[in-house]
Amino acid sequence: MHIDTFLDYLRYEKRFSAHTITAYEKDIRQFSQFLKSTYEIESLADATHHQIRSWIIHLMDEGLANSSIHRKMASLKALFRFLLKSDQLKANPMTKVITPKKGKRLAPYVHADELNRLFDQIHFGADFSGQRDEIILQVLYQTGMRRSELIALRLQDIDFQRREIRVLGKRNKERLIPFSASLQKKLEAYLNVRQQTFPDTSIPFLLLTQNGKQVYPKLVYNTVRKYLSMVSTTDKKGPHTLRHSFATHLSENGADLNAIKTLLGHSNLAATQIYTNNTIERLREVYAKAHPKAESD
């Protein structure tokens, strides 16, 4: 089987995102190379559960985190389902493979007081780049959307009258996210500066570079990292940390988990459950610091 055939299936039939396809391709090519170098097996369809288990052990010996191993196994599961569907395989070897247990995962996030300090005390500047940078941070935190969704956001996706943003998420799933009156004022101020800076532009996207082009992933990442570094000591300071912060703060303030799931565009509740873990860990911190018996045996 040629790997490109499987990737085309993911791209055109399953409609996976480009990011997901890239991750799957990397995992499968790694496994293919392992089969060739360790077992001299050329075809992925000839792999057995013994070779897959052997790869898992190899990955563990290399120090790979269990969560990363789970992701690689998800790539293989998708591959072997495709091989079965296309009659290139008679039995799925993944049915006899048990992956190592995941540890409890906590999503990295920034505390609310740190973000309040960012938006209340940091001066972004009144020029176009300063206004755009603040909008990047405000929209990511106030809506919880993904970086790719923010980059693809068009002017026509924002309904100021209803205060809703239409977002096209993974697998072309559309969702509506409400936004606050304060964010509306920020967006309107930014759009005024955008119009003054690029009066003749026909580019439909909300966010532009200083050259009037659509923003790109690295620009968004660098912007978020720059400003979060001013207020937070958390290790991870990328756009996804603001998405995690959005969901964690909703959970801390009693939001229904299903509502958070809908706002984030998750396909199942299990993906949203990590924010409950965040909330519980936060409550433990508060308890340990505040309760007089917390340190007692």
C-alpha positions as CSV (number, residue, x, y, z in Angstrom):
1,M,0.0,0.0,0.0
2,H,1.2,3.5,-0.8
3,I,0.9,5.8,2.1
4,D,-0.2,8.7,-0.2
5,T,-3.4,6.7,-1.0
6,F,-4.3,6.6,2.7
7,L,-3.5,10.3,3.1
8,D,-5.8,11.1,0.2
9,Y,-8.5,9.1,1.9
10,L,-8.1,11.2,5.0
11,R,-8.0,14.4,3.0
12,Y,-10.9,13.9,0.6
13,E,-13.2,11.3,2.2
14,K,-12.7,11.9,6.0
15,R,-12.0,15.6,5.5
16,F,-9.4,15.7,8.2
17,S,-7.6,18.9,8.8
18,A,-4.2,19.5,7.2
19,H,-2.6,19.5,10.7
20,T,-4.1,16.1,11.5
21,I,-3.0,14.6,8.2
22,T,0.5,15.8,8.7
23,A,0.6,14.2,12.2
24,Y,-0.8,10.9,10.8
25,E,1.7,10.9,8.0
26,K,4.6,11.4,10.3
27,D,3.5,8.6,12.6
28,I,2.9,6.1,9.8
29,R,6.2,6.8,8.1
30,Q,8.0,6.3,11.4
31,F,6.3,3.0,11.8
32,S,7.0,2.0,8.2
33,Q,10.7,2.8,8.8
34,F,10.7,0.8,12.0
35,L,9.2,-2.2,10.1
36,K,11.9,-2.0,7.4
37,S,14.9,-1.5,9.7
38,T,13.9,-4.0,12.4
39,Y,11.9,-6.7,10.6
40,E,12.8,-6.1,6.9
41,I,9.0,-5.7,6.2
42,E,8.3,-3.5,3.3
43,S,4.4,-3.5,3.3
44,L,2.4,-2.0,6.1
45,A,-0.3,-4.5,5.4
46,D,2.1,-7.3,6.5
47,A,2.5,-5.9,10.0
48,T,1.2,-8.0,12.8
49,H,0.3,-7.2,16.4
50,H,3.7,-8.5,17.5
51,Q,5.5,-5.8,15.4
52,I,3.2,-3.1,16.6
53,R,3.7,-4.1,20.3
54,S,7.5,-4.1,19.6
55,W,7.2,-0.5,18.2
56,I,5.4,0.6,21.4
57,I,8.2,-0.9,23.5
58,H,10.7,0.9,21.3
59,L,8.9,4.2,21.7
60,M,8.8,3.7,25.5
61,D,12.5,3.0,25.6
62,E,13.1,6.2,23.7
63,G,11.3,8.0,26.5
64,L,8.2,9.0,24.5
65,A,5.3,10.1,26.7
66,N,2.3,7.8,26.9
67,S,0.1,10.5,25.4
68,S,2.3,10.7,22.3
69,I,2.3,6.9,22.0
70,H,-1.5,7.0,22.2
71,R,-1.6,9.4,19.3
72,K,0.7,7.2,17.2
73,M,-1.6,4.2,17.9
74,A,-4.6,6.3,16.8
75,S,-2.8,6.9,13.5
76,L,-2.2,3.2,13.1
77,K,-5.8,2.4,14.0
78,A,-7.0,4.7,11.2
79,L,-4.6,3.2,8.8
80,F,-5.6,-0.5,9.5
81,R,-9.3,0.4,9.3
82,F,-8.6,1.9,5.9
83,L,-6.8,-1.3,4.8
84,L,-9.7,-3.4,6.0
85,K,-12.2,-1.2,4.2
86,S,-10.2,-1.4,0.9
87,D,-9.8,-5.2,1.2
88,Q,-6.0,-5.0,1.6
89,L,-6.3,-6.7,5.0
90,K,-8.3,-9.7,6.3
91,A,-7.8,-9.0,10.1
92,N,-7.0,-5.9,12.0
93,P,-3.8,-6.4,14.1
94,M,-4.7,-3.4,16.3
95,T,-7.4,-5.5,18.0
96,K,-4.7,-7.4,19.9
97,V,-2.7,-4.3,20.8
98,I,-3.0,-2.7,24.3
99,T,-1.5,0.8,24.6
100,P,0.1,2.0,27.9
101,K,-2.2,3.9,30.2
102,K,-2.3,7.7,30.0
103,G,-1.5,9.6,33.1
104,K,-4.0,12.2,34.2
105,R,-3.6,15.1,31.8
106,L,-4.0,18.7,32.8
107,A,-4.3,21.4,30.1
108,P,-1.9,24.3,30.5
109,Y,-3.7,27.5,31.2
110,V,-3.1,31.1,32.5
111,H,-4.8,32.2,35.7
112,A,-7.6,34.8,35.4
113,D,-5.8,37.4,37.4
114,E,-2.8,37.1,35.1
115,L,-5.0,37.7,32.0
116,N,-6.8,40.6,33.7
117,R,-3.4,42.1,34.3
118,L,-2.5,41.6,30.6
119,F,-5.6,43.3,29.3
120,D,-5.8,46.0,31.9
121,Q,-2.2,47.0,32.3
122,I,-0.3,46.1,29.1
123,H,-0.2,48.9,26.5
124,F,-0.7,47.4,23.0
125,G,-0.4,50.6,21.1
126,A,-2.9,52.5,19.0
127,D,-1.3,51.7,15.6
128,F,-2.5,48.9,13.4
129,S,-0.1,46.2,14.7
130,G,-0.8,47.0,18.3
131,Q,-4.6,46.9,17.8
132,R,-4.3,43.6,15.8
133,D,-2.1,42.0,18.5
134,E,-4.7,42.8,21.2
135,I,-7.5,41.4,19.0
136,I,-5.6,38.2,18.5
137,L,-5.3,37.7,22.3
138,Q,-8.8,38.9,23.1
139,V,-10.6,36.7,20.5
140,L,-8.6,33.6,21.4
141,Y,-9.3,34.0,25.1
142,Q,-12.9,35.3,24.9
143,T,-14.1,32.7,22.3
144,G,-11.8,29.7,22.9
145,M,-11.3,29.2,19.1
146,R,-8.3,27.4,17.7
147,R,-5.4,29.3,16.0
148,S,-6.4,27.9,12.6
149,E,-9.9,29.0,13.1
150,L,-8.8,32.5,14.0
151,I,-6.6,32.8,11.0
152,A,-9.4,31.7,8.7
153,L,-11.9,34.1,10.3
154,R,-13.5,36.4,7.8
155,L,-15.2,39.7,8.3
156,Q,-18.5,38.3,7.2
157,D,-18.3,35.6,9.9
158,I,-18.8,38.3,12.6
159,D,-22.4,39.3,13.3
160,F,-22.2,42.5,15.4
161,Q,-26.0,42.8,15.8
162,R,-26.4,39.4,17.4
163,R,-22.9,39.4,18.8
164,E,-22.0,36.0,17.3
165,I,-19.0,34.6,15.4
166,R,-19.5,31.8,12.9
167,V,-16.5,29.4,13.1
168,L,-15.6,26.7,10.7
169,G,-13.9,24.0,12.8
170,K,-12.4,20.6,12.3
171,R,-13.9,18.5,9.5
172,N,-15.8,21.6,8.3
173,K,-18.1,21.6,11.4
174,E,-19.7,25.0,11.8
175,R,-20.5,26.5,15.2
176,L,-21.6,29.8,16.6
177,I,-19.8,31.5,19.5
178,P,-21.2,34.5,21.3
179,F,-19.0,37.4,22.3
180,S,-19.2,40.2,24.8
181,A,-20.0,43.9,24.4
182,S,-16.4,44.7,25.5
183,L,-15.0,42.5,22.7
184,Q,-17.4,44.1,20.2
185,K,-15.9,47.6,21.1
186,K,-12.4,46.2,20.6
187,L,-13.3,44.6,17.3
188,E,-14.9,47.8,16.0
189,A,-11.9,49.9,17.0
190,Y,-9.6,47.5,15.3
191,L,-11.7,47.4,12.1
192,N,-11.6,51.2,12.0
193,V,-7.7,51.2,12.1
194,R,-7.7,48.3,9.6
195,Q,-9.8,50.3,7.2
196,Q,-7.6,53.4,7.6
197,T,-4.4,51.4,7.1
198,F,-5.6,49.3,4.2
199,P,-8.4,51.3,2.6
200,D,-8.2,49.4,-0.8
201,T,-7.8,45.9,0.5
202,S,-10.2,43.2,-0.7
203,I,-8.8,40.5,1.5
204,P,-11.8,39.1,3.4
205,F,-9.9,37.9,6.5
206,L,-10.2,39.7,9.8
207,L,-6.5,39.6,10.7
208,L,-3.9,41.0,8.4
209,T,-0.1,41.3,8.6
210,Q,1.6,44.8,8.4
211,N,1.8,44.2,4.7
212,G,-1.9,43.7,4.3
213,K,-1.8,39.9,3.8
214,Q,-3.6,37.2,5.8
215,V,-1.8,36.4,9.0
216,Y,0.1,33.1,9.3
217,P,0.4,30.6,12.2
218,K,3.9,31.7,13.3
219,L,2.8,35.3,13.6
220,V,-0.1,34.4,15.8
221,Y,2.0,32.1,17.9
222,N,4.8,34.7,18.4
223,T,2.3,37.4,19.3
224,V,0.6,35.2,22.0
225,R,3.9,34.0,23.4
226,K,5.3,37.6,23.6
227,Y,2.4,39.0,25.6
228,L,1.8,35.9,27.9
229,S,5.5,36.0,28.8
230,M,4.9,39.4,30.3
231,V,2.3,38.2,32.8
232,S,2.6,34.4,33.2
233,T,5.3,31.9,34.2
234,T,3.5,28.9,32.7
235,D,5.8,26.8,30.5
236,K,3.4,26.7,27.5
237,K,2.5,30.2,26.2
238,G,1.0,29.5,22.7
239,P,-2.5,30.1,21.3
240,H,-3.8,26.8,22.6
241,T,-3.0,27.9,26.1
242,L,-5.6,30.7,25.7
243,R,-8.1,28.1,24.4
244,H,-7.4,26.0,27.6
245,S,-7.7,29.2,29.7
246,F,-11.1,30.0,28.2
247,A,-12.5,26.5,29.0
248,T,-10.9,26.2,32.4
249,H,-12.2,29.6,33.6
250,L,-15.7,28.7,32.3
251,S,-15.5,25.4,34.3
252,E,-14.2,27.1,37.4
253,N,-17.2,29.4,37.3
254,G,-19.7,26.6,37.0
255,A,-20.3,26.4,33.3
256,D,-22.0,23.1,32.1
257,L,-19.5,20.7,30.6
258,N,-21.7,20.2,27.5
259,A,-21.9,23.9,26.9
260,I,-18.1,24.1,27.1
261,K,-17.9,21.2,24.6
262,T,-20.2,23.0,22.2
263,L,-18.3,26.3,22.4
264,L,-15.0,24.5,21.8
265,G,-16.3,22.4,18.9
266,H,-15.3,19.1,20.5
267,S,-16.8,16.0,18.9
268,N,-17.1,14.1,22.2
269,L,-17.3,15.0,25.9
270,A,-14.1,13.1,26.8
271,A,-12.0,15.8,25.2
272,T,-13.6,18.4,27.3
273,Q,-13.2,16.4,30.6
274,I,-9.7,17.7,31.1
275,Y,-11.0,21.1,32.1
276,T,-12.9,19.5,35.0
277,N,-9.5,18.0,36.0
278,N,-8.0,21.6,35.9
279,T,-10.9,22.9,38.1
280,I,-10.4,20.1,40.7
281,E,-6.7,20.7,40.8
282,R,-7.3,24.4,41.3
283,L,-9.7,23.6,44.2
284,R,-7.0,21.5,45.8
285,E,-4.6,24.4,45.6
286,V,-7.2,26.7,47.2
287,Y,-7.9,24.1,49.9
288,A,-4.3,23.5,50.7
289,K,-3.6,27.2,51.1
290,A,-6.8,28.2,53.0
291,H,-8.0,25.4,55.2
292,P,-6.4,25.3,58.7
293,K,-6.4,21.5,58.7
294,A,-5.0,21.1,55.2
295,E,-1.5,20.3,56.4
296,S,-2.6,18.0,59.2
297,D,-1.8,14.3,59.2
